[in-house]
Amino acid sequence: MQTISLSNNSKIIKSFLVVVSGTALLAISSKIQTPFTLVPATMQTFVVLFLGMVLGYRLAVATVALYLIEGSIGLPVFAKGGGFAYLVGPTGGYLIGFILTTFFAGLIKVKNDPIVIFVYLLFSVSSAYVLGLIGLWNYMGLDKSFNQVFLVGAQPFLHIEIYKILILVVLSKQILKLRKFI
C-alpha cells in the first residue's frame, strides 16, 4: 500500500515538474521571434506542437492551460508581457487556440506515417489560427472583411508554419519516443 502511494506521489511530482517546465519553454518561445516577415512570428506554435507530441494530450493541455493562467495573472510570459487584457486582445484567440492545438498534436501516435503526422500537425495548428482569426476579427471590428483579417492574422505566417511543421515531421519519430520517459 505504501509503495503505491509513493509511486503515485512521484508520478504527480514528475507531471507537475514537466508541466511547469513546459510553461517555461512556452514563455521562452514567445520571446524568440523569426525575422521572416514584417510582423515578427514567435516560435510558440512550434513549441505548442512539440509539447503536444512529447507530452501527449493530457499533460500538454495542462501545460498550455497553466501558461495561460500565468499570463492572465500578469506574469510576463507572453510575447510582450502579461495580464488578462492580453487574452482579450488581438492575439488572445491564438493563445486560447493553443489548447486545441496541443490536444490534437497530443493524439499523434509513434506508428503514424509521416504524411499522417503532417496532416495532424497542420490540422492542430489550424485550430489555433481559426480561433485566433475569430478573436482578431472581433478585435479589429466585425465591419472588417474576413480577407482583411486573414491578410493580417494568418497570411504572413503560413510559410513559416509549414516549415515548423516539416521540421517536426522529420523529427517526429524521435520526438514521439520521448513520451516513454515522461
C-alpha positions as CSV (number, residue, x, y, z in Angstrom):
1,M,0.0,0.0,0.0
2,Q,2.8,2.4,0.9
3,T,4.6,1.6,-2.4
4,I,1.5,2.5,-4.4
5,S,1.2,5.8,-2.6
6,L,4.9,6.7,-3.1
7,S,4.6,5.7,-6.8
8,N,1.5,7.9,-7.2
9,N,3.2,10.8,-5.4
10,S,6.3,10.6,-7.5
11,K,4.2,10.5,-10.7
12,I,2.3,13.6,-9.6
13,I,5.5,15.4,-8.8
14,K,7.0,14.4,-12.1
15,S,4.0,15.5,-14.0
16,F,4.0,18.9,-12.2
17,L,7.6,19.4,-13.0
18,V,7.0,18.6,-16.6
19,V,4.1,21.0,-16.9
20,V,6.0,23.8,-15.2
21,S,9.0,23.2,-17.4
22,G,6.7,23.3,-20.4
23,T,5.3,26.7,-19.4
24,A,8.8,28.0,-19.1
25,L,9.6,26.7,-22.6
26,L,6.5,28.4,-23.9
27,A,7.4,31.7,-22.2
28,I,10.9,31.5,-23.8
29,S,9.5,30.6,-27.2
30,S,7.2,33.7,-27.1
31,K,10.3,35.9,-26.9
32,I,12.1,34.2,-29.8
33,Q,11.0,35.9,-32.9
34,T,11.7,35.0,-36.5
35,P,12.6,37.9,-38.9
36,F,10.9,36.4,-42.0
37,T,8.0,38.8,-42.1
38,L,7.4,42.5,-41.3
39,V,5.3,41.3,-38.4
40,P,7.6,39.0,-36.4
41,A,6.4,35.5,-35.7
42,T,7.2,33.8,-32.5
43,M,8.3,30.2,-32.0
44,Q,5.3,29.4,-29.8
45,T,3.4,27.3,-32.4
46,F,6.4,25.2,-32.8
47,V,6.7,24.6,-29.1
48,V,3.0,24.1,-28.7
49,L,3.0,21.4,-31.3
50,F,6.2,19.9,-29.8
51,L,4.7,19.8,-26.3
52,G,1.6,18.0,-27.7
53,M,3.8,15.4,-29.4
54,V,6.1,14.9,-26.5
55,L,3.7,15.1,-23.5
56,G,0.5,13.6,-25.1
57,Y,-2.8,15.5,-25.0
58,R,-3.4,15.4,-21.2
59,L,-0.1,16.9,-20.0
60,A,0.2,19.2,-23.0
61,V,-3.3,20.7,-22.4
62,A,-2.5,21.2,-18.7
63,T,0.8,22.9,-19.7
64,V,-0.9,25.4,-22.0
65,A,-3.7,26.0,-19.5
66,L,-1.2,26.8,-16.8
67,Y,0.7,29.0,-19.2
68,L,-2.5,31.0,-20.0
69,I,-3.2,31.3,-16.3
70,E,0.3,32.5,-15.6
71,G,0.0,35.1,-18.3
72,S,-3.5,36.2,-17.3
73,I,-2.5,36.9,-13.8
74,G,0.3,39.2,-15.0
75,L,3.4,37.1,-15.3
76,P,5.3,38.4,-18.4
77,V,5.2,35.0,-20.2
78,F,3.5,36.3,-23.4
79,A,5.4,37.9,-26.3
80,K,5.0,41.4,-25.0
81,G,4.2,40.9,-21.3
82,G,1.2,39.5,-19.5
83,G,-2.2,40.4,-18.0
84,F,-5.8,39.4,-18.6
85,A,-6.2,42.1,-21.3
86,Y,-3.7,40.1,-23.4
87,L,-6.2,37.3,-23.7
88,V,-8.9,39.6,-25.0
89,G,-6.5,41.5,-27.2
90,P,-5.5,40.8,-30.8
91,T,-3.6,37.6,-30.0
92,G,-5.9,36.2,-27.4
93,G,-7.7,33.9,-29.7
94,Y,-4.5,32.4,-30.9
95,L,-3.3,31.8,-27.3
96,I,-6.6,30.1,-26.3
97,G,-6.4,28.1,-29.6
98,F,-3.1,26.7,-28.3
99,I,-5.2,24.4,-26.0
100,L,-6.8,22.7,-29.0
101,T,-3.5,22.7,-30.8
102,T,-1.8,20.7,-28.1
103,F,-4.8,18.4,-27.7
104,F,-4.8,17.4,-31.4
105,A,-1.0,17.2,-31.6
106,G,-1.1,15.0,-28.5
107,L,-3.2,12.4,-30.3
108,I,-0.4,11.6,-32.8
109,K,1.0,8.1,-32.4
110,V,4.5,6.8,-32.9
111,K,3.3,4.4,-35.6
112,N,1.7,7.1,-37.7
113,D,3.1,7.6,-41.2
114,P,4.9,11.0,-41.8
115,I,2.1,12.2,-44.1
116,V,-0.5,11.4,-41.4
117,I,1.7,13.3,-38.9
118,F,1.9,16.2,-41.2
119,V,-1.9,16.3,-41.6
120,Y,-2.4,16.0,-37.8
121,L,0.1,18.9,-37.2
122,L,-1.5,21.0,-39.9
123,F,-4.9,20.4,-38.5
124,S,-3.6,21.1,-35.0
125,V,-2.1,24.5,-35.8
126,S,-5.1,25.4,-37.9
127,S,-7.3,25.2,-34.8
128,A,-5.2,28.0,-33.2
129,Y,-5.5,30.0,-36.4
130,V,-9.2,29.6,-36.6
131,L,-9.8,30.8,-33.0
132,G,-7.1,33.4,-33.5
133,L,-8.7,34.9,-36.6
134,I,-12.1,34.9,-34.9
135,G,-10.6,36.8,-31.9
136,L,-8.6,39.2,-34.2
137,W,-11.7,39.9,-36.3
138,N,-13.6,40.8,-33.1
139,Y,-10.7,43.0,-32.0
140,M,-10.3,44.7,-35.4
141,G,-14.1,45.2,-35.7
142,L,-16.7,43.0,-37.3
143,D,-17.1,45.5,-40.0
144,K,-13.8,44.3,-41.5
145,S,-13.9,41.6,-44.2
146,F,-12.5,38.2,-43.5
147,N,-9.9,38.8,-46.2
148,Q,-8.6,41.9,-44.3
149,V,-8.3,39.9,-41.1
150,F,-6.7,36.9,-42.9
151,L,-4.1,39.2,-44.5
152,V,-3.1,40.5,-41.1
153,G,-3.5,37.4,-38.9
154,A,-2.6,34.4,-41.0
155,Q,-1.2,35.0,-44.5
156,P,2.2,36.4,-43.4
157,F,2.8,33.3,-41.2
158,L,1.6,30.4,-43.3
159,H,5.0,29.7,-44.9
160,I,6.7,29.8,-41.5
161,E,4.1,27.4,-40.0
162,I,4.7,24.9,-42.9
163,Y,8.4,25.0,-42.2
164,K,7.9,24.4,-38.5
165,I,5.6,21.5,-39.2
166,L,8.0,20.0,-41.7
167,I,10.8,20.1,-39.0
168,L,8.5,18.4,-36.5
169,V,7.6,15.7,-39.1
170,V,11.2,15.0,-39.9
171,L,12.0,14.7,-36.1
172,S,8.6,13.1,-35.2
173,K,9.8,9.5,-34.6
174,Q,12.5,10.7,-32.1
175,I,10.1,13.3,-30.5
176,L,7.3,10.8,-30.1
177,K,9.7,8.3,-28.5
178,L,10.3,10.8,-25.7
179,R,6.8,10.1,-24.4
180,K,8.1,6.9,-22.8
181,F,10.2,8.9,-20.5
182,I,7.6,11.3,-19.4
